[in-house]
Amino acid sequence: MKTFTKHLLAISVLATTLPAATFAQDSIGPSSGDREFTLSGTGTSDKDFDNSSMGLSADLGWYTSSHMVWGIRQSVNYADIEGQDADDDFWNGSTRGYFDYHFLSGAARPFIGASLGAIYGDGVEDGGFAGLEFGLKYYVLESTFILGRAEYQFFFDDGDEAEDNFDDGAFAYVIGIGYHF
């Protein structure tokens, strides 16, 4: 009889705490009108991973709903270009607008999105690029999350080149931390 009572007590505790845990999950994350700041470590590689770079990326976004965010992203990178002298420093940057759509409402929020912007600096040809991205935000606190994102970018100088250059793009990926307010 004691075993039955212990199990009944355990089930009662779970039954009363589960709705509270579910409610707490719903309060995690942004609401319409919130802003978001993210700081990430970045890396890019060409499609053969011969030329690479690393750097920092910062995002500032605005939520139009709890699932949609529009923003601006700035990246600064140090590039290591194959065949170049070790003493040469190659710095580049990119500025772009982005849109992401987040799925789910709990602590883990996968997302997909797109970006459009410009790349400039040493070791790169200044021009425009567009990108498709996907990632995951995981809320460790009510307003704080860790982030992983991968983006495929293709480069162009005009609209005709954009269509032709899709196969000659590059991957960009980040891991970072963010906060919405």
trRosetta pair geometry for C-beta under 8 A, 3 or more apart (Angstrom, degrees):
i j d omega theta_ij theta_ji phi_ij phi_ji
1 4 5.6 -52 -153 35 39 114
1 5 6.4 40 150 -20 68 106
2 5 5.6 -56 -149 37 34 114
2 6 6.4 37 153 -22 67 103
3 6 5.7 -52 -148 33 32 111
3 7 6.5 28 155 -15 65 106
4 7 5.9 -58 -150 39 30 109
4 8 6.2 30 153 -19 65 109
5 8 5.6 -54 -144 38 30 113
5 9 6.2 32 155 -20 64 106
6 9 5.7 -55 -148 37 29 112
6 10 6.3 31 152 -20 64 106
7 10 5.6 -52 -146 36 32 112
7 11 6.3 32 155 -17 65 105
8 11 5.8 -53 -147 38 30 111
8 12 6.3 33 152 -21 63 107
9 12 5.6 -54 -148 35 31 114
9 13 6.5 32 154 -20 64 104
10 13 5.8 -53 -149 34 31 111
10 14 6.5 28 154 -14 64 107
11 14 5.7 -56 -147 40 32 111
11 15 6.1 34 155 -22 66 109
12 15 5.7 -54 -143 37 28 113
12 16 6.4 17 160 -11 63 109
13 16 6.2 -65 -150 41 27 102
13 17 6.1 7 161 -5 66 116
14 17 6.2 -68 -136 46 26 97
14 18 5.7 37 167 -37 67 109
15 18 6.3 -39 -132 19 21 115
16 19 7.4 -58 -168 30 30 100
16 20 7.5 20 146 -7 60 113
17 20 5.4 -61 -157 42 48 114
17 21 6.0 49 149 -23 78 105
18 21 5.6 -53 -144 36 33 111
18 22 6.3 33 156 -18 66 105
19 22 5.5 -53 -145 38 34 112
19 23 6.2 37 155 -20 66 105
20 23 5.6 -52 -146 37 31 113
20 24 6.3 35 152 -22 64 104
21 24 5.6 -51 -147 33 32 113
21 25 6.7 36 152 -22 63 101
22 25 5.7 -50 -153 30 34 113
22 26 6.8 34 150 -19 63 103
23 26 5.7 -54 -154 32 35 113
23 27 6.8 29 152 -18 65 105
24 27 5.9 -59 -153 34 35 109
24 28 7.2 45 148 -32 63 97
25 28 5.8 -46 -160 15 39 116
25 105 7.4 98 137 113 91 81
25 106 4.5 -19 -179 -129 118 84
25 107 6.3 -81 -136 -29 90 82
26 105 6.1 17 -123 136 64 121
26 106 7.8 -39 -71 -94 44 58
27 142 6.5 -32 124 -135 93 108
28 106 6.8 37 61 -173 127 39
28 107 5.5 -7 112 -87 164 63
28 139 4.6 149 176 102 122 160
28 142 5.5 -128 -114 -131 64 52
29 66 6.4 77 125 -168 115 102
29 105 6.6 -139 40 -164 154 60
29 109 6.6 108 -109 -50 133 145
29 139 5.9 -105 -65 -57 74 148
29 180 7.5 37 -169 38 42 148
30 34 4.0 -144 -155 65 102 147
30 36 6.5 -60 -75 -66 146 111
30 63 4.7 174 140 -51 136 161
30 66 5.8 172 93 -136 71 64
30 69 7.5 67 67 -77 159 115
30 143 7.9 81 -77 -130 67 75
30 180 4.4 -90 -82 163 105 165
31 34 5.4 106 53 -25 60 114
31 63 6.9 135 95 102 27 145
31 66 5.5 -24 -119 -85 40 94
32 63 5.8 -137 -120 122 33 99
32 64 6.3 -5 -138 158 90 26
32 65 4.9 -15 -85 -113 101 36
32 66 6.3 -65 -40 -41 69 63
33 62 7.9 -28 -151 -171 24 88
33 63 6.5 -30 33 77 23 92
34 62 7.8 168 92 -152 43 49
34 63 4.6 20 58 27 82 128
34 180 4.8 42 155 169 129 114
34 181 6.6 155 -161 77 88 24
35 60 7.0 -8 -178 -172 108 80
35 61 6.7 158 -162 86 60 49
35 62 5.5 -27 -106 -99 74 64
35 63 7.4 -143 -79 5 25 83
35 180 6.6 171 89 -155 38 70
35 181 5.7 -23 65 65 88 77
36 59 7.0 -10 111 113 98 104
36 60 7.2 160 83 -155 58 37
36 61 4.3 -10 56 60 106 99
36 62 7.6 -157 17 -66 82 23
36 63 6.9 85 -22 -39 109 96
36 69 6.2 -14 20 -144 139 143
36 71 7.1 -73 65 -78 101 146
36 178 5.9 20 -179 173 100 123
36 179 7.1 170 -150 88 61 39
36 180 4.3 -30 -95 -99 82 84
36 181 7.7 155 -89 17 35 65
37 58 7.4 -14 -167 -171 84 91
37 59 7.0 162 -152 84 38 64
37 60 5.7 -3 -102 -103 73 71
37 178 6.4 178 93 -151 44 78
37 179 5.7 -8 59 59 88 86
37 180 7.9 163 18 -91 59 38
37 181 7.5 3 5 9 100 110
38 57 7.8 -6 111 112 97 89
38 58 6.9 163 84 -155 58 45
38 59 4.2 8 49 47 105 108
38 61 7.6 22 -1 2 107 110
38 147 6.0 6 -148 7 131 159
38 176 5.5 91 173 112 95 136
38 177 7.1 180 -148 95 69 33
38 178 3.5 -28 -98 -94 84 112
38 179 7.8 171 -80 19 51 54
39 56 7.1 -19 -167 -167 84 104
39 57 7.6 156 -156 84 40 53
39 58 5.5 -8 -103 -105 69 80
39 176 5.5 -168 97 -164 41 121
39 177 6.3 -9 60 61 82 77
39 178 7.3 161 17 -86 55 61
40 56 7.1 144 80 -160 49 56
40 57 4.6 -19 65 63 100 99
40 58 7.7 179 22 -78 73 35
40 59 7.6 31 0 -7 113 103
40 147 6.4 -74 -90 81 120 119
40 149 7.5 -35 -133 31 167 111
40 174 3.7 41 152 179 142 124
40 175 6.3 155 -156 77 95 26
40 176 2.7 -85 -94 -50 76 135
40 177 7.6 164 -83 18 63 46
41 54 7.2 -6 179 -171 93 96
41 55 7.7 166 -159 94 57 28
41 56 6.6 -44 -108 -102 46 57
41 57 7.7 84 177 19 2 87
41 174 6.4 156 76 -150 44 73
41 175 5.8 -11 55 60 95 79
41 176 6.4 169 12 -77 58 82
42 53 7.9 -1 113 108 97 90
42 54 6.6 159 87 -157 61 48
42 55 5.0 -19 60 69 106 74
42 56 6.5 145 9 -124 100 5
42 57 4.5 87 -50 -23 126 112
42 75 5.5 7 0 -143 171 120
42 77 6.4 -82 91 -89 120 103
42 172 6.4 -12 -167 -172 108 96
42 173 7.2 150 -153 80 60 42
42 174 4.8 -30 -97 -93 71 92
43 52 6.7 -8 -171 -171 95 101
43 53 6.8 170 -149 85 52 53
43 54 5.0 -13 -98 -102 81 75
43 55 7.9 152 -79 23 42 62
43 172 7.3 166 86 -152 42 54
43 173 5.6 -18 62 61 88 87
43 174 7.7 163 19 -82 66 48
44 52 6.7 168 85 -150 54 55
44 53 5.1 5 48 49 95 96
44 77 6.8 -16 15 -129 114 162
44 153 7.9 -30 -134 30 124 128
44 170 5.5 41 -179 149 109 124
44 171 6.5 169 -148 89 63 52
44 172 4.6 -22 -95 -99 95 74
44 173 7.6 157 -86 16 47 66
45 49 4.5 4 176 -115 137 64
45 50 7.9 123 -168 32 90 37
45 51 7.0 149 -150 80 55 52
45 52 4.8 -13 -97 -100 82 85
45 170 6.6 -178 88 -163 34 93
45 171 5.7 -6 56 58 81 98
46 49 6.8 -147 64 -55 64 19
46 50 5.9 -28 53 44 119 81
46 51 4.9 50 -8 48 115 96
46 52 8.0 -111 5 -67 71 53
46 170 5.2 -60 -108 -108 47 98
47 168 7.4 -113 -8 -147 132 38
47 169 6.9 88 -58 74 108 57
47 170 6.8 -116 -42 -102 67 49
47 171 7.4 110 -94 -14 54 94
49 52 6.8 18 -165 -66 64 108
50 82 4.8 -29 157 -35 100 149
51 79 7.3 13 174 -174 96 104
51 80 7.2 -172 -156 93 59 62
51 81 5.3 9 -136 -129 111 58
51 82 5.3 -100 -77 -5 80 94
52 79 7.5 177 103 -149 36 65
52 80 5.7 0 69 57 78 100
53 77 4.2 56 150 165 128 127
53 78 6.1 175 -159 85 86 40
53 79 3.9 -37 -95 -100 114 69
53 80 6.6 172 -89 17 54 66
53 90 7.7 -97 -104 98 113 106
53 92 6.9 -49 -136 43 165 111
54 77 6.5 156 82 -149 17 87
54 78 6.1 -16 63 56 70 89
55 75 6.1 101 98 177 126 87
55 76 5.1 -149 -179 98 133 53
55 77 3.4 -122 -13 -101 142 54
55 78 5.8 150 -75 7 93 65
56 75 7.0 -179 95 -146 45 60
56 76 5.7 4 56 54 86 89
57 73 6.2 4 -176 -177 105 102
57 74 7.0 169 -151 88 58 45
57 75 4.2 -17 -101 -99 89 89
57 76 8.0 179 -79 21 48 56
57 174 5.4 -74 43 -104 138 142
57 176 7.1 -104 70 -56 95 148
58 73 7.2 170 86 -152 43 57
58 74 5.3 -7 57 59 90 92
58 75 7.9 175 20 -79 58 46
59 71 5.5 60 -179 129 93 145
59 72 7.3 167 -150 86 58 42
59 73 4.7 -17 -101 -103 82 85
59 98 7.4 -45 -135 42 117 135
59 178 7.3 -24 63 -109 112 124
60 71 5.5 -179 92 -159 44 110
60 72 5.7 -4 58 57 90 86
61 69 4.3 37 163 172 135 115
61 70 6.4 157 -154 81 84 30
61 71 3.0 -68 -95 -62 73 135
61 72 7.8 -179 -79 22 56 48
61 98 7.6 -57 -97 75 111 100
61 100 7.7 -28 -133 28 154 111
62 69 6.7 155 74 -154 32 71
62 70 5.7 -23 60 64 87 82
62 71 6.4 153 9 -81 63 77
63 66 6.7 32 178 -101 135 27
63 68 6.7 123 -155 82 64 54
63 69 5.1 -38 -91 -94 64 81
63 180 7.3 33 -25 -150 129 133
64 68 4.9 -35 56 93 96 112
64 69 7.5 173 10 -97 74 29
64 70 6.4 42 -23 -2 112 107
65 68 4.8 53 41 28 93 97
66 102 7.7 -89 135 70 61 123
66 105 7.0 31 133 -120 133 97
67 101 6.0 22 150 -163 95 69
67 102 4.7 -142 -150 62 62 82
67 103 7.3 52 -145 -81 114 26
68 99 7.3 -12 -166 -169 91 91
68 100 7.4 166 -148 86 47 52
68 101 5.6 -14 -99 -106 75 69
68 102 7.4 -146 -63 18 30 81
69 99 7.4 166 88 -151 50 47
69 100 5.1 -4 58 56 95 96
69 102 7.3 48 -2 -20 103 110
70 97 7.4 -3 -176 -177 86 99
70 98 7.3 172 -154 90 46 51
70 99 5.3 -12 -104 -102 73 78
71 97 7.2 172 95 -154 36 61
71 98 5.6 -15 64 59 80 90
72 95 7.2 -4 -175 -172 100 85
72 96 7.3 168 -153 90 59 37
72 97 5.7 -37 -98 -101 67 62
72 98 7.5 154 -100 16 19 81
73 94 7.8 3 107 108 94 93
73 95 7.4 166 85 -152 55 42
73 96 5.3 -15 58 64 98 85
73 97 7.7 153 15 -108 81 13
73 98 5.5 33 -12 -8 120 125
73 115 6.8 -39 31 -133 132 139
73 117 7.5 -104 63 -46 91 159
74 93 7.1 -9 -172 -173 80 110
74 94 7.6 172 -150 87 41 53
74 95 5.5 -4 -106 -106 75 78
75 93 6.2 167 90 -155 60 61
75 94 4.8 7 52 50 106 90
75 95 7.9 -160 26 -70 68 40
75 172 7.8 -63 -98 -161 172 140
76 91 7.2 -8 -174 -170 87 100
76 92 7.9 171 -153 92 47 39
76 93 4.9 -17 -102 -102 63 97
77 91 7.0 156 84 -156 51 54
77 92 5.3 -16 63 65 100 81
77 93 6.9 169 17 -86 76 42
77 94 7.9 21 -2 0 115 94
77 121 7.9 162 58 68 85 164
78 89 6.9 -58 -145 -161 97 88
78 90 7.0 109 -170 75 54 62
78 91 6.1 -31 -103 -100 57 69
79 90 3.9 -61 67 100 100 114
79 91 7.1 179 10 -89 89 17
79 92 5.7 34 -27 6 127 111
79 122 7.3 -164 41 94 120 86
79 123 4.7 -163 82 97 142 152
79 124 7.2 160 -46 -41 166 98
80 84 7.7 -162 -170 55 50 118
80 90 7.4 173 -71 43 22 116
81 84 4.5 62 77 -9 94 132
81 88 8.0 -47 42 98 105 126
81 90 5.7 54 -12 -3 111 165
81 123 5.0 -155 -42 -151 138 122
84 88 5.1 -90 163 59 114 137
84 90 7.1 30 125 -34 173 128
84 123 7.6 -37 -63 -111 161 116
85 88 4.7 101 67 -11 89 102
89 122 7.3 70 112 83 64 157
90 121 7.5 105 173 135 71 106
90 122 4.4 -144 -144 111 64 107
90 123 3.3 35 -160 -22 133 144
90 124 7.9 120 172 -20 114 77
91 121 5.3 -109 110 -170 63 129
91 122 5.3 63 45 31 58 110
91 123 7.8 126 35 22 25 112
92 119 6.4 19 170 -180 119 93
92 120 6.6 172 -157 92 80 36
92 121 3.2 179 -116 67 56 137
92 122 6.3 -126 -63 53 77 56
92 123 6.1 -102 -45 66 117 94
92 124 4.6 63 -116 5 147 130
93 119 7.4 177 94 -150 40 56
93 120 5.9 -18 63 65 82 82
93 121 5.3 120 11 -46 69 129
94 117 5.8 96 173 111 92 130
94 118 6.6 -175 -147 93 67 45
94 119 4.4 -23 -96 -100 99 73
94 120 7.4 148 -89 18 49 67
94 129 7.3 -35 -141 41 130 128
95 117 5.3 -157 99 -168 48 125
95 118 5.8 2 55 54 84 87
96 115 4.6 55 146 171 135 114
96 116 6.1 165 -157 82 98 27
96 117 2.4 -105 -95 -27 79 143
96 118 7.2 176 -75 20 74 47
96 129 7.5 -59 -90 74 131 92
96 131 7.5 25 -179 21 165 117
97 115 6.6 171 87 -151 44 71
97 116 5.8 -12 58 60 90 80
97 117 6.3 158 13 -71 57 94
98 113 5.9 50 176 150 100 133
98 114 7.0 180 -148 93 68 40
98 115 4.0 -26 -97 -97 89 94
98 116 7.9 164 -83 19 49 57
98 133 7.4 -9 -149 26 125 141
99 113 5.4 -173 95 -154 53 99
99 114 5.8 2 54 54 93 80
99 115 7.7 178 20 -80 59 52
100 111 4.6 32 177 163 111 135
100 112 7.1 166 -150 87 70 27
100 113 3.5 -52 -98 -70 63 139
100 133 7.3 -54 -98 85 98 115
100 135 7.9 -39 -137 43 135 107
101 111 6.1 165 81 -154 41 84
101 112 5.8 -13 56 61 93 76
101 113 6.4 162 11 -80 64 76
102 109 4.6 3 -167 172 117 117
102 110 7.3 147 -152 85 62 36
102 111 4.4 -40 -95 -89 61 105
102 137 7.1 -36 -121 30 124 121
103 109 6.7 163 66 -162 52 65
103 110 5.1 -11 48 70 110 87
103 111 6.7 -177 7 -86 74 47
104 108 6.5 -1 100 93 154 71
104 109 5.4 -153 73 -112 99 61
104 110 6.7 74 14 26 117 78
105 109 7.6 44 -99 -96 16 103
106 109 7.4 -177 67 -62 54 76
107 138 6.0 32 147 -163 87 68
107 139 4.5 -123 -146 55 68 91
107 140 7.8 83 -163 -70 114 29
108 136 6.5 -18 -165 -168 86 110
108 137 7.7 156 -155 85 39 51
108 138 5.2 -8 -103 -108 68 83
108 139 7.9 -125 -55 18 30 76
109 136 6.9 146 78 -158 47 59
109 137 4.7 -14 64 62 102 95
109 138 7.5 -178 23 -80 70 37
109 139 7.3 53 -4 -22 109 97
109 145 7.8 -41 34 -135 113 152
110 134 7.3 1 -177 -176 94 93
110 135 7.3 178 -151 98 59 36
110 136 5.1 -31 -99 -99 64 80
111 134 6.8 178 93 -151 53 53
111 135 5.7 -10 58 62 91 77
111 136 7.3 165 15 -90 76 30
111 137 6.8 31 -8 -2 120 99
112 132 7.8 -12 -173 -178 92 87
112 133 7.0 158 -161 91 48 56
112 134 4.9 -16 -105 -102 70 84
113 132 7.6 163 91 -160 44 49
113 133 4.9 -17 66 65 88 100
113 134 7.4 162 21 -81 68 40
114 130 7.2 -7 -176 -178 99 92
114 131 6.6 162 -158 88 54 55
114 132 5.6 -24 -103 -106 77 56
114 133 6.9 176 -84 18 25 84
115 130 6.9 168 88 -159 56 48
115 131 4.5 -1 54 55 98 102
115 133 6.5 40 -9 -12 106 124
115 151 6.8 -6 21 -148 128 138
115 153 7.8 -39 73 -100 111 96
116 128 7.5 0 -174 -174 79 106
116 129 7.6 -172 -144 95 44 49
116 130 5.0 -7 -103 -110 77 79
116 131 7.7 -165 -68 22 40 70
117 128 7.1 179 105 -149 28 69
117 129 6.3 -14 67 60 68 81
118 126 7.3 13 180 -171 103 78
118 127 7.0 -159 -145 113 75 23
118 128 5.5 -49 -97 -101 68 56
118 129 7.3 136 -113 17 20 79
119 124 5.5 -80 140 143 114 146
119 126 6.9 -162 95 -134 62 42
119 127 6.4 -4 53 59 88 62
119 128 7.8 133 14 -132 77 10
119 129 5.6 37 -15 -6 111 125
119 155 6.9 -56 29 -115 132 114
120 124 7.1 176 -158 84 9 116
120 126 4.6 30 -113 -117 77 95
121 124 5.6 45 65 37 82 109
121 126 7.7 134 12 -82 39 84
125 155 7.4 107 73 159 104 145
127 155 5.6 82 91 -177 125 100
127 156 6.3 -164 159 89 123 27
127 157 4.8 -76 -132 -83 120 69
128 155 7.1 147 87 -157 46 59
128 156 5.4 -32 75 72 96 77
128 157 6.9 138 23 -108 90 24
128 162 7.7 -36 97 -82 115 106
129 153 4.7 26 167 -179 132 108
129 154 6.3 167 -152 82 84 33
129 155 4.7 -36 -92 -98 97 62
129 156 7.0 138 -95 20 44 71
130 153 7.1 163 83 -148 31 65
130 154 6.1 -15 59 57 79 83
130 156 7.6 2 1 17 94 116
130 162 6.5 47 9 -148 125 117
131 151 4.5 26 169 176 136 110
131 152 6.0 165 -151 80 80 43
131 153 4.1 -35 -86 -92 109 72
131 154 7.4 158 -86 13 57 60
131 169 8.0 137 -107 -161 77 135
131 172 7.2 -32 -133 32 153 119
132 151 7.0 165 82 -153 36 65
132 152 5.4 -4 55 53 86 96
133 149 5.8 13 -179 -179 121 104
133 150 6.6 172 -148 90 73 43
133 151 3.9 -25 -94 -99 100 84
133 152 7.6 -175 -78 18 53 60
134 149 7.3 175 93 -149 31 66
134 150 6.1 -10 60 59 76 87
135 147 6.4 27 157 -175 135 84
135 148 5.4 -173 -156 97 95 55
135 149 3.4 -39 -78 -101 147 66
135 150 6.5 158 -78 14 83 60
136 147 7.3 172 88 -147 50 48
136 148 5.4 9 51 53 88 95
136 149 8.0 -166 26 -74 47 57
137 145 4.4 25 -179 158 98 149
137 146 7.4 160 -154 78 54 39
137 147 5.2 -14 -103 -100 75 81
137 178 7.0 -52 -132 47 117 129
138 145 5.8 151 72 -159 36 90
138 146 5.3 -14 58 56 95 88
138 147 7.9 -171 20 -75 68 37
139 142 7.1 20 177 -136 126 12
139 143 7.9 32 -144 -43 110 4
139 144 6.9 113 -153 78 68 45
139 145 4.6 -50 -90 -90 53 94
140 144 5.7 -49 61 102 88 96
140 145 6.5 148 6 -115 76 36
140 146 6.3 56 -25 -14 117 95
141 144 4.0 34 48 39 107 104
143 179 5.7 43 136 -160 95 75
143 180 5.3 -128 -160 60 86 72
143 181 6.6 68 -175 -76 139 58
144 177 7.1 -1 -173 -177 93 98
144 178 7.3 168 -152 90 51 47
144 179 5.2 -15 -101 -101 72 80
145 177 7.2 168 90 -155 45 56
145 178 5.2 -13 62 62 90 92
145 179 7.7 174 21 -79 70 35
145 180 7.9 28 3 -10 110 97
146 175 7.6 0 177 -174 96 80
146 176 7.3 174 -158 95 59 37
146 177 5.6 -34 -107 -101 62 70
146 178 7.8 151 -106 19 16 76
147 174 6.9 2 113 110 106 102
147 175 6.9 165 89 -154 64 39
147 176 4.8 -14 59 64 108 80
147 177 6.8 -178 13 -85 91 18
147 178 5.5 50 -28 -6 129 115
148 173 7.8 -3 -173 -174 77 94
148 174 7.3 -180 -146 91 38 58
148 175 5.4 -4 -103 -105 75 76
149 173 6.7 177 92 -150 54 53
149 174 5.0 5 53 51 96 95
150 171 6.5 -21 -168 -167 95 103
150 172 7.4 153 -159 84 47 49
150 173 4.7 -10 -106 -104 71 93
151 171 7.0 142 77 -161 51 53
151 172 4.4 -16 62 63 105 96
151 173 7.1 -175 20 -75 71 45
152 169 5.5 69 174 119 84 146
152 170 7.7 167 -154 84 54 32
152 171 5.9 -30 -100 -100 63 66
152 172 8.0 -177 -81 22 18 74
153 169 5.4 173 88 -166 43 107
153 170 5.4 -18 62 62 95 80
153 171 7.6 160 18 -100 80 16
153 172 5.8 38 -12 -6 120 113
154 162 6.9 105 110 -156 112 63
154 165 5.0 150 175 114 104 91
154 166 4.7 -36 -108 -115 168 42
154 167 7.9 55 -117 16 128 24
154 168 6.9 96 -139 69 92 62
154 169 3.7 -71 -82 -84 71 110
154 170 8.0 152 -87 16 40 61
155 161 7.9 -39 118 137 60 118
155 165 5.7 -89 67 149 59 149
155 168 7.5 -70 40 102 92 96
155 169 7.0 150 -5 -116 73 64
155 170 7.7 30 -26 6 109 103
156 159 7.3 72 150 -95 144 14
156 161 3.8 156 -143 97 91 103
156 162 4.0 -52 -44 -71 166 65
156 164 8.0 120 -107 52 107 83
156 165 5.4 -173 -74 33 84 139
157 161 5.4 57 37 24 70 156
158 161 5.5 96 55 10 65 102
158 162 7.6 -112 105 -17 37 89
159 162 5.6 -44 -153 15 38 118
159 163 7.6 30 158 -12 63 97
160 163 6.7 -60 -168 32 35 104
160 164 6.8 19 147 -6 67 115
161 164 5.5 -68 -147 47 40 107
161 165 5.4 24 163 -16 79 120
162 165 6.3 -66 -135 41 20 102
162 166 7.5 49 160 -56 55 83
163 166 6.7 -27 -166 -21 31 109
165 168 5.0 -71 -159 52 71 105
165 169 7.0 106 144 -63 84 71
166 169 6.4 -20 -170 -33 37 113
